[in-house]
């Protein structure tokens, strides 16, 4: 219990800022992985059609 009083908790604006950054990076990485998977899938399909 004493340890919890010594913790330097972030302020509300900091939490909102960090949350926004995490959500943005999550969406960006998800789209990147989806795009790469989709692109490689189309590329492999194109290679084996000929």
N, C-alpha and C positions, 0 to 999 in steps of 0.2 A: 504494500500500500504506500509506503514512503517513497518507493522508487517511482510510482506513477506521478507523484507530485513534482518530481525532479525532471520529468520528461519535458522537453521543449516542443510543445504541440504546435503545428503550423496554424497560421491564421486562416480564416475562411477564404479570403482572396487567393492565398497560396494554394489551398486545396482545390479551388475551382480551376486555377491555372494549371496545376499538375494534372488534374482529371481531364481537362481539355486536351492537353498535350498527349496523354496516354491514349485517349479515344482517337485523336487524329492519327497517331502513329499506328494504332491497331487497324484502322480503316485503310490507311495507305498500304501497310504490309499485306493485308488481306487482298486488296485489289491487285497488288503486285504479284503475289503468289498465284491468284486466279488468272491473271493475264498471262503469266509465264506458262502455266499449265495449259491454258487454252491455246496459246501460240504454239507450243511444242506439239500439242495434239494435232493441230491443223497441219503443221509442218511434216510430221511423221505420216499423216494421212496422205498429204500431197506427194511425199516421196514414194510411197508404196502403191499409188494409183497408176503409175507409169510402168 
